[in-house]
Amino acid sequence: MATIIRNGQQIELTAEEIRQIRIEEHTNDIRYEVEEAVTRAEEDDLISFDSWADCPCADYESQDDARSDFIEYIVEHILDEEDISEEHAPLGFRFVPDYDSEVTDTAEEFGYLIDN
């Protein structure tokens, strides 16, 4: 077991609580990397969410909703690929995402890729 200090009190964490914290932090790390890749792609005029109302995958209220959903879709995809990799790939061959490619490939699928 591990202990943390919260509000000046020492709290012992169970193995399950530690596992959940690690999963949450890993997911947050992936989300950060995806958000950064999306921002780079937008700044480089590779993708745009201007056509958010035409996206066949969902009903959005705004461009921000479409962007947020796009990011979450990629995060979930990467987590799924990691799970598959851990279950089936030999040791040492774990899935390592290329965030920029994940963004542009998904943008093409969703119709957000800009034709240059």
N, C-alpha and C positions, 0 to 999 in steps of 0.2 A: 504494500500500500504506500501511497504517497500522501504528503501533507502539504497544505497551502495555508496562507494567512489571509483571512478575509475579515475586514472590519476589526482588525486587531485580535481576532481569535483564530486559533489553529484548528483546521478542519482536515480530517482524514478522508481521502478519496478512495473509493473502491476501484478495483481493476476495470470494471465496466464504465465507471465515470471517467477514468483516465482514457479509456479507449474512445469514448464519445468525444472528449475534448480533442483528441488527436484527429479524429475524423472531421470534426468541425473546422479545425485549424487547417487541415489539408484542403478541404473544400474552399475555405476562404483564400488560401494561397492560389488555387487554380482560378477562382473567380477574379482575383486581382490580375493574374497574368492574361486572362481572356479580355478583361476590361482594357488593359494596356494595349493589347493587340488590336482590339476594335478601334480604340482612339488613334493608333498609328495608321490603321487602314483608312479611317475617315480623313485624317490629316493629309495622307498621301493620295486622296481622291480615288481610292480603290473601291470603297463602299459608301453607300448613302442610304439613309432610312427615309428619304423623301417620299418613296413610293409605299410607305407603310400601310396605307389604306387599301392597296391592291394585293397585299400579301394573302395568298390563299389558305394559309395555315391557321389564322385566328382573326377574331374581331378585336381591333385595337381602338383605344380612345385617343391615342396620341402617338407621335413619333417616339417619345420617351418610353412609352409602354412597349412599342415594337422593339426598340433597342434593348430594353431590359429583358424582354422575353428571349430575344436572340442570344444574349449573353448567357442566360440560364440554360437555354437549349444546348449550347456548346459545353458549358460546365457539366451538365448531366451526361452528355455524350462522352466526354473525356473520362469521367468517373466510371461509366459503364465499360469503356475500353480498358481501363486499368483493372477492373474486376475480372473481365474476361482473360486478360493477360496473366493475372495472378493465378487464375484457376487452370489455365491450359498451356501457358508458355513455359519452356524449360527455365531453370534458374539462370539469372543473368540476362534474360531476354524480356525484361519488363517493358510495357508500353511507355514510351516517352513522347508526349505530345509536341507537335510543332504548332504553337499557338497561332502564328500568322497564317499558316496553311489551313488550319481549322476554321479560322475566321473567313478567309476568302472562299474556301470550298462551300461553307455553309451559306455565305452571302450569295453565291451563285445559285444554290439550291432554292433560296428564298426570294430571289429576284432583287437583291440589294447590291449586287456587283455592278459597278459602273463600267460601261463599255468605253475603253480608252482607245 
